Amino acid sequence: MSMLQKSNEQEYNAFDIAYYKTLKLYLTICGINPYQNNSISIIIIIMIISVCMSFLCPTSIQLWEAISNKDFDNIIQNIPQVITVIASMIKILNIYSNKMQFKNLFYSLAQDWKLLESKEELIMLDKFTQYGSKLALLYRRTLLTFLVIFLFLPLCNPILDVILPLNETRSRQNIFNVNYIILDNYEYFYIVYMHLSCSAVIIVIIIISVDSLYISIIYHACGLFAACGYQIQKLTKVHTIEKNGPNISNIDYEEFKQCVIMHYKCLQLYDVLEKCCRNLYLIQMGLNIMIISVTCVEVVVFLDRPKEAIRAIIYVIAQQFHLYAISLPGETLLNQSSKLADKIYDSEWYKIPMKVQKVLHIMQIRSNKPCILTAAGLYEMKIESFGITIKTCMSYFMMFLSLRE
């Protein structure tokens, strides 16, 4: 079960764990790998932000033009892409600004594997880490699949012109509706397409990299909570003695001490996560609600134009899946932190010395307050909130649709 190797710095590196190697690649590409050289990180992030800005400028110009002309259809067509690129830049800058905290988190993750090595609790940590790895993999593959379909749609007509030519060239519609001022979108179709495609790929890679990072860390915390609960139940069963028995001094207090340390590490991990992502989640939830609502209106508006409607449908499905994927880990963390109190209560705590009982009682009191990731304390990241958010999006969708009419 040992999955760690020592780095050149004689420290355990969490990225040596098999589950985190793919995540390391994505974070390195985005320049937000906590172990990456800071100068290289800055160069990569500057390049990424420059590409995002090169996409944001023509998109914003087109949006401003639509607003000036009071063209509602073009407004709702441009708002989602403007919001998406802004959200991606906020994500990557948030991770970079908290780079040292994430480096400490990954060092802690590696130490947790070392601490539980050769113990049964390692199996539980491994199970939840594997869940997180699979969810992150599914999330990345799903969004990248949506991206490929999204990028392929504008090429349908040019491909048909080659395969099944007509007397005239079929109409061409690029990935996004943009305004380069100095370039004609139709005349320089392929140049514009390459720029928009590269920008879209980079934006999606940013989003899936940052979200995969949070998913992996959250599921590690879930594994620690589960391992802690299992360890308490096992120790209270093994070390059951009479409260005032003669062998009270022989109980292995060190093992119970490890339970307390593990619970403390869980809470520390949660506190750092909550501190780093609470404001990001608030901005992200607000932007996601706007994107989903507006894109749903776009689907209705472009029902008479199948290709544009299909692109809008793909976009809204991807956003809903993204919202679900960032809500599910929060739900799992909430459940596992709540279950710890139940596991303590279900253990044979009444058969152990009073001194240890008091320690477990303190742990149970803290466990009765679940660890919930929030968006600045205003929104709880869980599945129930996801359902409420979708309903809210539908309400805004009806409002925007009525404004158009």
RAKASUL-V841569 format. One record per pair of residues at least 12 apart in sequence whose ideal C-beta (glycine too) atoms are under 7 Angstrom apart, sorted by the first residue. I is the first residue (numbers start at 1). J is the second residue. D is the distance in Angstrom with one decimal. If there is no record, write none. Layout:
I;J;D
I;J;D
This chain:
1;122;5.2
1;126;6.8
2;117;5.7
3;17;5.0
3;18;6.0
3;113;6.3
4;16;5.6
4;17;6.3
4;110;6.2
4;113;5.5
4;114;6.3
11;107;6.8
12;110;3.6
12;111;6.2
12;114;5.7
13;35;6.7
13;110;6.1
14;106;4.1
14;109;4.3
14;110;4.2
15;35;6.8
17;113;6.5
19;129;5.2
19;130;6.6
19;133;4.2
20;216;6.4
23;136;6.8
23;212;5.5
23;213;6.5
23;216;5.7
26;205;6.8
26;208;6.9
26;209;4.0
26;212;6.3
27;209;5.8
27;213;6.5
29;205;6.5
30;44;7.0
30;48;6.7
30;92;6.0
30;205;6.6
30;206;5.8
30;209;4.8
31;44;3.0
31;45;4.5
31;48;6.7
32;92;6.3
32;95;4.5
32;96;5.6
32;99;6.9
34;99;5.8
34;102;4.7
34;103;3.6
34;106;5.5
35;103;6.8
41;96;6.9
45;92;6.5
45;96;5.9
48;92;6.5
48;202;6.0
48;206;6.9
49;89;6.2
51;198;7.0
51;199;5.7
51;202;5.3
52;85;5.3
52;88;6.4
52;89;5.2
52;203;6.6
54;199;6.8
55;85;5.6
55;196;7.0
55;199;3.7
56;82;6.8
56;85;5.0
58;178;4.0
58;179;5.5
58;180;4.9
59;78;6.1
59;81;5.4
59;82;5.4
59;176;6.4
59;178;5.4
60;82;6.1
61;179;4.5
61;181;6.7
62;78;5.5
62;177;5.7
62;178;5.2
62;179;4.0
63;75;6.8
63;78;4.1
63;79;6.8
63;82;5.8
65;179;6.0
66;78;6.1
72;404;5.1
73;301;5.4
74;177;6.5
76;294;5.0
76;297;5.2
76;298;5.2
76;301;6.7
76;400;6.9
77;177;5.4
77;298;5.8
78;177;6.0
79;294;4.9
80;291;4.7
80;294;5.6
80;295;5.1
80;315;6.4
81;176;5.3
83;287;4.9
83;290;5.8
83;291;5.3
84;203;6.4
84;291;6.5
85;203;5.8
87;284;6.1
87;287;4.8
88;203;4.6
88;206;4.4
88;207;5.6
90;280;6.7
90;283;5.8
91;206;6.0
91;207;6.4
91;210;4.4
91;280;6.7
92;206;5.1
92;210;6.6
94;280;4.7
95;210;5.7
95;213;6.9
98;276;4.7
101;272;5.7
101;276;6.0
105;217;6.1
105;269;6.9
105;272;5.9
108;265;6.7
108;269;6.8
109;220;5.5
112;125;6.8
112;224;6.3
112;265;6.8
116;227;6.4
121;227;3.8
121;230;5.9
121;231;5.4
124;223;6.0
124;226;4.7
124;227;4.5
124;230;5.8
125;223;3.9
125;224;6.6
125;227;5.2
127;223;6.9
128;219;5.1
128;222;4.7
128;223;3.3
128;226;6.1
129;219;6.1
129;220;5.8
129;223;5.6
131;219;5.6
132;215;5.4
132;216;5.1
132;218;6.9
132;219;2.6
132;220;6.8
133;216;6.9
135;215;5.6
135;328;6.9
136;212;4.1
136;215;4.6
136;216;5.9
139;208;6.5
139;211;6.5
139;212;6.6
139;215;6.9
139;325;4.6
140;208;4.6
140;212;6.2
142;321;5.9
143;204;5.9
143;208;5.4
143;318;6.0
143;322;6.9
144;204;6.8
146;314;5.5
146;318;4.3
147;200;6.5
147;201;6.8
147;204;5.0
149;314;5.8
150;311;6.2
150;314;5.4
151;175;6.4
151;197;5.3
151;200;6.6
153;307;5.8
153;310;6.5
153;311;5.7
154;173;6.0
154;174;5.5
154;175;5.3
154;193;6.3
157;170;4.0
157;171;6.4
157;172;5.7
158;172;6.6
172;186;6.2
172;189;5.3
173;307;6.6
173;308;6.9
174;189;6.6
174;192;5.5
174;193;5.8
174;196;6.3
175;193;6.6
175;196;4.5
175;197;6.6
175;200;6.5
176;196;5.6
178;196;7.0
180;192;7.0
211;325;6.5
211;326;5.8
214;277;6.3
214;329;6.9
215;329;5.1
217;273;6.3
218;273;6.7
218;329;4.0
218;333;5.3
219;329;6.2
219;332;6.8
221;266;5.9
221;269;4.6
221;270;6.0
221;333;6.0
222;332;5.2
222;333;5.5
222;336;4.4
224;262;6.1
224;265;6.3
224;266;4.6
225;266;5.3
225;336;4.1
225;337;5.4
225;340;5.4
226;336;5.6
227;262;6.8
228;259;6.0
228;262;4.6
228;263;5.2
228;266;6.4
228;340;6.2
229;339;6.2
229;340;4.8
229;343;3.5
231;259;5.3
231;262;7.0
232;259;5.3
232;343;6.2
232;344;5.8
232;347;5.5
232;360;6.9
233;343;5.7
233;346;7.0
233;347;4.5
235;255;5.4
235;256;6.1
235;259;6.8
236;347;4.2
236;348;4.5
236;349;5.5
236;351;6.9
236;352;5.6
237;348;5.5
239;251;5.1
239;252;6.5
239;352;6.0
240;348;5.4
240;351;3.8
240;352;6.7
241;351;6.9
243;353;6.3
243;354;6.3
248;353;5.3
251;353;6.3
253;356;7.0
256;356;5.3
256;359;6.5
260;359;6.1
260;363;6.7
263;363;5.5
270;371;4.4
273;373;6.4
274;373;6.0
274;374;7.0
277;373;6.8
278;374;5.8
278;375;6.4
278;376;5.1
278;377;7.0
279;376;5.8
281;375;3.8
281;381;6.2
282;375;4.0
282;376;4.0
282;378;6.5
282;379;6.9
285;375;4.9
285;379;5.4
285;389;7.0
288;319;6.2
288;323;5.4
289;389;6.4
289;392;6.0
289;393;5.6
289;396;6.7
291;319;5.3
292;316;5.9
292;319;5.2
292;320;6.4
292;393;4.3
293;393;4.8
293;396;3.7
293;397;4.8
293;400;6.0
294;400;6.3
295;312;5.5
295;315;5.2
295;316;4.3
295;319;6.8
296;316;5.9
296;397;4.3
297;397;6.0
297;400;4.6
297;401;5.4
297;404;6.8
298;312;4.3
299;312;4.5
299;313;5.7
299;316;6.6
300;401;6.4
323;386;6.1
323;389;6.5
324;386;5.8
326;381;6.8
327;381;5.5
327;382;6.1
327;383;5.8
327;385;6.5
327;386;4.1
328;383;6.6
330;373;4.4
330;381;3.1
330;382;5.2
331;382;4.4
331;383;4.6
333;371;5.7
333;373;6.5
334;370;5.2
334;371;6.8
334;372;5.4
334;382;5.6
337;367;6.7
337;370;5.0
337;371;3.9
338;370;4.7
340;367;4.3
341;364;5.2
341;367;3.6
341;368;5.1
344;360;5.5
344;363;6.1
344;364;4.6
344;367;6.6
345;364;6.6
